[in-house]
């Protein structure tokens, strides 16, 4: 498993006006979040195995047209696991987390029962890993598809509406050739399309063909699963606050050139103000500067001070209270996440 450095990427600015004297300057950060599961630190070469059993063609596909009874539809979904795993494999290869990623597309499942999961045996795992020179195996043990196409009439605007919804349940397991324990994981995903028309006869033309939609959903499930198995980047908004206070303004001048040390020095001077509101804004800005600089503990310290200073002021903007509280909660979660990330990234 390749190691990665934890980092934040500073992206864009925008201005939000809160009052005649206060502005909020927002920026977006790319924040690294931990995966749902953790691979062993020595897991460098991944083998992905199709271990699914065929879903019966008459299971899970329904059509409910306007003023008609629900009908079951026959759909062959044999290719769904292949599209899901193909998408997952491509995304993992592009990610670069593993040194090598290999896929065995043909199902290793010898069972004829779709309802019961038949996991790979330890001997089978060891054999497959040896043959493919891999040290960790990710198995898709089952993928269940339920899809519905429904028609409605909307009285409010006298239009017809059609909805195509596809739901996926995927069951995975992580295996190691030298370990008996298995890590099972389950996910649920939904994708849907909606179309509206004044003419019912043209309604269904706005939806994708049924099998095309199911395949698109399977590709989406595979792509989305990467962020469950590996750490992923997520955009997070942060809000700097500026007031007529000269030290707040000096700090903001440093923000535009990304001089965080200078910004912190200016805002620490502003924090000595007798105004609780100025203290709150200064502490909030300092917290963000420390977060961007990589010091989460100091960021939490100042974010906490910002929240309580705001509570002492006479400021009545509920949105600011919400932003301060949300930011403090996110910082505390990030501190927990970093501990997990260090393990997942081999640091």
TABELPE-V586966 format. One record per residue. N is the residue number from 1. RES is the residue in one small letter. PHI is phi in degrees with one decimal (NA if undefined). PSI is psi as a letter, one per 20 degrees, with the letter a starting at -180 (none if undefined). BURIAL is b if it has 16 or more other ideal C-beta (glycine too) atoms within 10 Angstrom, else e. Layout:
<<N & RES & PHI & PSI & BURIAL> <N & RES & PHI & PSI & BURIAL>>
This chain:
<<1 & x & NA & p & b> <2 & x & -71.1 & q & e> <3 & x & -89.8 & q & e> <4 & x & -133.2 & q & b> <5 & x & -87.0 & p & e> <6 & x & -71.0 & p & e> <7 & x & -158.2 & r & e> <8 & x & -118.5 & q & b> <9 & x & -114.3 & p & e> <10 & x & -82.8 & p & e> <11 & x & -115.6 & e & e> <12 & x & -126.0 & q & e> <13 & x & -114.4 & q & e> <14 & x & -158.9 & q & e> <15 & x & -108.7 & p & e> <16 & x & -123.9 & p & e> <17 & x & -90.2 & p & e> <18 & x & -98.0 & h & b> <19 & x & -158.8 & a & e> <20 & x & -67.1 & h & e> <21 & x & -112.8 & i & e> <22 & x & -126.0 & p & b> <23 & x & -126.5 & q & b> <24 & x & -117.2 & p & b> <25 & x & -101.3 & o & b> <26 & x & -102.4 & q & e> <27 & x & -137.9 & q & b> <28 & x & -106.2 & p & e> <29 & x & -114.6 & q & b> <30 & x & -91.5 & o & e> <31 & x & -107.1 & p & b> <32 & x & -83.8 & p & b> <33 & x & -111.1 & q & e> <34 & x & -76.2 & q & b> <35 & x & -74.8 & r & b> <36 & x & -69.3 & h & e> <37 & x & -128.7 & r & e> <38 & x & -121.6 & p & b> <39 & x & -83.2 & q & b> <40 & x & -60.4 & q & e> <41 & x & -65.3 & h & e> <42 & x & -94.8 & j & e> <43 & x & -85.4 & n & b> <44 & x & -106.4 & h & b> <45 & x & -122.4 & o & b> <46 & x & -103.7 & p & b> <47 & x & -114.3 & p & b> <48 & x & -102.6 & p & b> <49 & x & -121.2 & p & b> <50 & x & -83.9 & o & b> <51 & x & -121.3 & k & b> <52 & x & -90.8 & q & b> <53 & x & -105.6 & q & b> <54 & x & -65.5 & p & e> <55 & x & -75.4 & p & b> <56 & x & -55.9 & q & e> <57 & x & -64.2 & h & e> <58 & x & -97.2 & j & e> <59 & x & -108.8 & p & e> <60 & x & 90.5 & j & b> <61 & x & -123.0 & o & b> <62 & x & -132.9 & q & e> <63 & x & -129.5 & p & b> <64 & x & -127.6 & n & e> <65 & x & -83.1 & r & e> <66 & x & -59.4 & p & e> <67 & x & 63.3 & k & e> <68 & x & -128.1 & q & e> <69 & x & -73.1 & q & e> <70 & x & -66.2 & p & e> <71 & x & -117.4 & p & e> <72 & x & -81.7 & q & e> <73 & x & -117.5 & q & e> <74 & x & -90.4 & o & e> <75 & x & -136.3 & p & b> <76 & x & -87.5 & p & e> <77 & x & -116.3 & k & b> <78 & x & -56.5 & h & e> <79 & x & -82.9 & i & e> <80 & x & -57.4 & g & b> <81 & x & -60.3 & h & b> <82 & x & -67.5 & g & b> <83 & x & -66.5 & g & b> <84 & x & -61.7 & g & b> <85 & x & -71.4 & h & b> <86 & x & -63.6 & g & b> <87 & x & -64.2 & g & b> <88 & x & -61.0 & g & b> <89 & x & -61.4 & g & b> <90 & x & -61.3 & g & b> <91 & x & -65.9 & g & b> <92 & x & -66.9 & h & b> <93 & x & -63.2 & g & e> <94 & x & -71.5 & h & e> <95 & x & -68.9 & h & b> <96 & x & 78.3 & j & e> <97 & x & -68.9 & g & b> <98 & x & -98.3 & q & b> <99 & x & -66.6 & g & e> <100 & x & -135.7 & q & e> <101 & x & -132.8 & p & b> <102 & x & -122.9 & q & b> <103 & x & -124.6 & p & b> <104 & x & -105.4 & n & b> <105 & x & -73.1 & h & e> <106 & x & -73.0 & p & e> <107 & x & -63.6 & p & b> <108 & x & -89.5 & i & e> <109 & x & -81.0 & p & b> <110 & x & -101.3 & j & e> <111 & x & -83.6 & q & e> <112 & x & -99.8 & j & e> <113 & x & -100.8 & p & e> <114 & x & -80.2 & h & e> <115 & x & -73.8 & h & e> <116 & x & -106.9 & p & e> <117 & x & -78.6 & p & b> <118 & x & -112.3 & n & b> <119 & x & -68.8 & q & b> <120 & x & -67.0 & q & b> <121 & x & -79.1 & r & e> <122 & x & -60.9 & h & b> <123 & x & -64.9 & g & e> <124 & x & -66.1 & g & b> <125 & x & -60.9 & g & b> <126 & x & -61.7 & g & b> <127 & x & -65.6 & g & e> <128 & x & -65.0 & g & b> <129 & x & -66.2 & h & b> <130 & x & -65.7 & g & e> <131 & x & -61.9 & h & e> <132 & x & -103.6 & j & b> <133 & x & 54.8 & l & e> <134 & x & -124.5 & q & b> <135 & x & -119.5 & j & b> <136 & x & -153.0 & q & b> <137 & x & -127.7 & p & b> <138 & x & -110.5 & o & b> <139 & x & -111.5 & p & b> <140 & x & -90.3 & o & b> <141 & x & -90.7 & h & b> <142 & x & -166.5 & q & b> <143 & x & -135.1 & p & b> <144 & x & -112.8 & p & b> <145 & x & -116.1 & p & b> <146 & x & -126.3 & p & e> <147 & x & -134.9 & q & b> <148 & x & -135.3 & p & b> <149 & x & -115.0 & p & b> <150 & x & -131.3 & q & e> <151 & x & -112.7 & q & b> <152 & x & -140.1 & q & e> <153 & x & -116.6 & p & e> <154 & x & -98.2 & o & e> <155 & x & -64.8 & h & e> <156 & x & -56.1 & g & e> <157 & x & -123.1 & j & e> <158 & x & 55.9 & l & e> <159 & x & -124.2 & r & e> <160 & x & -96.9 & q & b> <161 & x & -135.5 & p & b> <162 & x & -124.0 & p & b> <163 & x & -127.6 & p & b> <164 & x & -118.6 & o & b> <165 & x & -120.4 & p & b> <166 & x & -123.5 & p & b> <167 & x & -116.1 & p & b> <168 & x & -122.5 & p & b> <169 & x & -119.1 & p & e> <170 & x & -117.6 & p & b> <171 & x & -120.8 & p & b> <172 & x & -121.4 & r & b> <173 & x & -151.2 & q & b> <174 & x & -109.6 & p & b> <175 & x & -128.1 & q & b> <176 & x & -125.0 & q & b> <177 & x & -65.1 & h & b> <178 & x & -109.5 & j & e> <179 & x & -131.8 & q & e> <180 & x & -83.6 & h & e> <181 & x & -70.3 & q & e> <182 & x & -124.8 & q & b> <183 & x & -105.5 & o & e> <184 & x & -87.1 & q & e> <185 & x & -139.3 & q & b> <186 & x & -132.9 & p & e> <187 & x & -131.9 & q & e> <188 & x & -127.9 & p & e> <189 & x & -136.9 & q & b> <190 & x & -136.2 & p & e> <191 & x & -133.4 & q & b> <192 & x & -148.6 & q & e> <193 & x & -126.7 & q & b> <194 & x & -139.5 & p & e> <195 & x & -138.3 & q & b> <196 & x & -125.8 & q & e> <197 & x & -158.4 & q & e> <198 & x & -78.8 & h & e> <199 & x & -110.3 & o & e> <200 & x & -63.5 & h & e> <201 & x & -67.0 & h & e> <202 & x & -99.4 & j & e> <203 & x & -63.0 & g & b> <204 & x & -68.2 & i & b> <205 & x & -66.8 & i & e> <206 & x & -83.5 & i & e> <207 & x & -100.9 & q & b> <208 & x & -69.5 & r & e> <209 & x & -60.4 & q & e> <210 & x & -56.3 & g & b> <211 & x & -68.2 & h & e> <212 & x & -61.9 & g & e> <213 & x & -64.7 & g & b> <214 & x & -63.2 & g & b> <215 & x & -68.1 & g & b> <216 & x & -57.7 & g & e> <217 & x & -64.7 & g & b> <218 & x & -64.1 & g & b> <219 & x & -62.5 & g & b> <220 & x & -65.9 & h & b> <221 & x & -61.7 & g & b> <222 & x & -61.9 & g & b> <223 & x & -66.5 & g & e> <224 & x & -66.6 & h & b> <225 & x & -66.5 & h & b> <226 & x & -58.5 & g & b> <227 & x & -71.7 & i & b> <228 & x & -97.6 & h & e> <229 & x & -91.7 & h & b> <230 & x & -127.8 & q & b> <231 & x & -56.3 & q & b> <232 & x & -138.5 & q & e> <233 & x & -90.7 & p & e> <234 & x & -136.5 & p & e> <235 & x & -76.1 & p & e> <236 & x & -132.0 & p & b> <237 & x & -86.6 & p & e> <238 & x & -126.7 & q & b> <239 & x & -124.6 & o & b> <240 & x & -86.2 & q & b> <241 & x & -116.2 & p & b> <242 & x & -126.7 & q & b> <243 & x & -135.0 & r & b> <244 & x & -64.9 & i & e> <245 & x & -56.4 & p & b> <246 & x & -64.6 & h & e> <247 & x & -75.0 & h & b> <248 & x & -62.1 & g & b> <249 & x & -64.8 & h & e> <250 & x & -62.2 & g & b> <251 & x & -63.1 & h & b> <252 & x & -66.1 & h & b> <253 & x & -60.4 & h & e> <254 & x & -72.6 & h & b> <255 & x & -61.4 & g & b> <256 & x & -64.3 & h & e> <257 & x & -106.9 & j & e> <258 & x & 59.9 & k & e> <259 & x & -95.5 & n & e> <260 & x & -71.9 & h & b> <261 & x & -63.3 & g & e> <262 & x & -65.9 & h & b> <263 & x & -62.1 & g & b> <264 & x & -62.4 & g & b> <265 & x & -59.9 & g & e> <266 & x & -66.2 & g & b> <267 & x & -72.0 & h & b> <268 & x & -65.3 & h & e> <269 & x & -68.0 & g & b> <270 & x & -64.7 & h & b> <271 & x & -66.5 & i & b> <272 & x & -81.0 & i & e> <273 & x & -61.8 & q & b> <274 & x & -77.9 & i & e> <275 & x & -81.3 & p & b> <276 & x & -63.7 & h & b> <277 & x & -68.5 & g & b> <278 & x & -62.6 & g & b> <279 & x & -58.1 & g & b> <280 & x & -63.3 & g & b> <281 & x & -66.3 & g & b> <282 & x & -63.1 & g & b> <283 & x & -64.8 & h & b> <284 & x & -62.0 & g & b> <285 & x & -64.6 & g & b> <286 & x & -61.9 & g & b> <287 & x & -58.5 & g & b> <288 & x & -64.8 & g & b> <289 & x & -62.1 & h & b> <290 & x & -68.3 & h & b> <291 & x & -62.2 & g & b> <292 & x & -63.4 & h & b> <293 & x & -78.6 & i & e> <294 & x & 96.3 & j & e> <295 & x & -104.3 & n & e> <296 & x & -68.3 & h & b> <297 & x & -61.4 & g & e> <298 & x & -67.9 & h & b> <299 & x & -62.1 & g & b> <300 & x & -64.3 & g & b> <301 & x & -58.1 & g & b> <302 & x & -77.2 & h & b> <303 & x & -64.6 & h & b> <304 & x & -64.5 & g & b> <305 & x & -62.9 & h & b> <306 & x & -63.1 & g & b> <307 & x & -63.7 & g & b> <308 & x & -75.5 & h & e> <309 & x & -66.7 & h & b> <310 & x & -63.8 & h & b> <311 & x & -65.5 & h & e> <312 & x & -84.4 & i & e> <313 & x & -85.7 & r & e> <314 & x & -97.7 & j & e> <315 & x & -70.4 & p & b> <316 & x & -116.4 & j & e> <317 & x & -76.8 & o & e> <318 & x & -62.0 & h & e> <319 & x & -63.2 & h & e> <320 & x & -71.6 & g & b> <321 & x & -56.9 & g & e> <322 & x & -63.6 & g & e> <323 & x & -65.9 & g & b> <324 & x & -63.2 & g & b> <325 & x & -67.0 & g & e> <326 & x & -62.1 & g & e> <327 & x & -65.6 & g & b> <328 & x & -62.6 & g & b> <329 & x & -64.3 & h & e> <330 & x & -67.1 & h & b> <331 & x & -63.4 & g & b> <332 & x & -63.5 & h & e> <333 & x & -68.5 & h & e> <334 & x & -62.6 & h & b> <335 & x & -62.5 & g & e> <336 & x & -66.2 & g & e> <337 & x & -62.7 & h & b> <338 & x & -61.9 & h & b> <339 & x & -60.6 & g & e> <340 & x & -67.7 & g & e> <341 & x & -60.8 & h & b> <342 & x & -60.4 & h & e> <343 & x & -70.8 & g & e> <344 & x & -69.0 & h & b> <345 & x & -96.3 & j & b> <346 & x & 72.1 & k & e> <347 & x & -96.0 & none & e>>
